Amino acid sequence: AEKLREHFKSAYNKVCGDMDRPYVLIAGRTGAGKSSIINSIFGSDIAAEGAGRPITQNFTKYCPDTQPIVLYDSKGLEVGMQFDEFKQSTLEFFAKNEDDVHETHLNKNYEGGAEGLEKKVHLVWYVINAASGRVEDFEEKVCRELFGRLPIIFLLNKADIATEEQKASLRDVVNEMELPNCLGVF
């Protein structure tokens, strides 16, 4: 666990190390545990969690004055969800509600050419329910097309109830996507 924490910290610092307050978008399938991660980070139950029907229906911004990070909890992705609709609602939310951020989080090859979400958030944490043992094709499309050139850290949540084989398989699937903006799978 300590080695994993160090690798995650290194990947996070690679993008956000010099920032006063990085803007992080948390995305993933419904039930992956996005809101649980937010509660863990802030050490309190500020994001609603639950079982059954999806809890987070829209984007929610969390920026407590006591924390050096701004987190955006997204609506969970579901099989059958229309990619174009999710992309449009995501871009509209950020266009209407958030100011542009500096481009220092982008690979040097992309600076000066930020567009869409690249102008609004510094980093994406993509949450995968490790116990489910799968990543759907539409999830890759979201990571590749919507998140474009934004740095992405993949988080295997619920890893305590997943088998070692499931976790290894998920790491392989993410690595096989060959996303140039992937900073790692943790």
N, C-alpha and C positions, 0 to 999 in steps of 0.2 A: 504494500500500500504506500509506503514511504517513497519508493522508487517511482511509482506512478504519479504521486503528488509532485515530485521534483520534475518529471518530464512535462507534466501539464503546466507547472509554473514557468518552466523554461519557454514553452511554446507561447504561453500567454504574454510573458514579458517581451518576447520577440516582437510582438505587435504593439503592446500597450505599456511597455516599461517606462517610457518617458512622459506618458500622458497623466494629467492631473485626475481626469475622470473619464475613462473610456466608456463608449456607448456600445453595448453588447446586445445583439438580437438573439433570443433563444427560440429555436424552432425545432420541430420534430412531429412525429405522429401523435395522434390523440392517445393519451394514456402512457406516453413514454416517461413522464415524470418531470416535465419542464417546471411546473409550479413547485414541485417538491424541491428541485434544485435551487430555485429562487429562495424558498424558505430556509434552506440549509445555508445558503450564502449570507443571508441577512440575519440568521439566527433567531427568526421569529416567524409566526404564521401570517405573513402579509399577503401571500398569494393563495387564493382558494384552491383546495385540493378535493378530490373525491373520486368515487367509483361510479360506474354506470354510464350516464350520459356525459359528454364533454363539458367541462366546467368553464374554461376560457373560451369565450365566443368572439372576442375582438382583441385587438392589441391592447395591452396594459403596460404602462410605463411605471417602473419602480425606481425612485431616486431619493432614498432617505438621506437627509443631511449628514447623517453619521457614517455613511459608507462612501468609499472612493470609486464608485462605479454606478452607471445607469444601466438598468436591465429592461429590455422589452420582452414581455411574454407574448408569444403569438398564439393565435388559434391553432389547435392541433390539426395536422394534415390527416386526411382519411382517404382510404381507397375509394375511387370513384369521384373524388373531388376534382373539379375542373381547374387545371393548372392556370389557365388564363384568368379565371375569376380570382384565384388566390393571389396571383401576381399583381393584378390590377388593384385589389383591395390593399395589398401590402404597400405598393408604391403610392397610392392615394393617401394612406394614413401618414406616411412619413413626409410626403410633400406638403400636406396641410398642417402637420403638427410639429415638425422639427426643423431647426435650422441646420444648415450645412456644417459639416465638421471638416477639419483639416485633412489633407490627403496623405499625411505622413504614414498612415497605416497600410498604404498600398505598396506593392512591389515597385521598385524604382522605375521599371519599364512602363508602368501605368500612370505615374504621377502626372498631373496636368490633364488627364483624360478621364477623370472620375465622372460617373454617370449613375443615375438611379440610386439604389441603396448605398452605393459606394460613397455618395455624398452625405449620407445620413448616419451611418453606423461604422464603427471601427472593426468589428469582429462579429462572427456568427458562432454561437455554440449550437451545434446540431445534436440533439439528444436522441439516442436510439435505445429502445427498451431491449436490453441484452437478453432478457429471459424469453423474448419472442423469437429470437434467433433469426430474424430476417430484416432485410432492407428491400423495399419495393422499388420498382423501376421509376415510379413517379417521384420518389424521394431523390433519386439521383438527378432527375430533370430539374427539380427545385434547386438543388445545390449547384448544378452546373449552369443553369440558365438564369435563375432569379438572383442568386447570390454572386454570380459572375466571378469577379476577381477579388471579392472580399475574402480575407483570411477566414478559414473555417477550422474550428476544433470540434472533432466528433467526440461526444461523451457517451460511453456505454453505461447507462443508468440501470439500476436493479441488477447489477453485476453479482451481488451477493446471492441471488437466487438463480443465476444462469450457470450453466456448466462451462468448464474450461473449453470444451469443444465449440460451444455456441459463441463464446467470446472470441476465440481464435478465428472462427469462420466469419464473424462480422468484421473483424479487423482485415481479413483477407478481401472481403467484398468491397470495403471502403477503399483499400489500397488499390484494388483492381480498377476502380473508377478512374484512377490516375488524374485526380483533380489537382491542377498546379497550385491551387490556393489552399490545399489541405495541410494543416500544421501538425496533424497527428490524430490518433485514435486513443482515447484514454478511458 
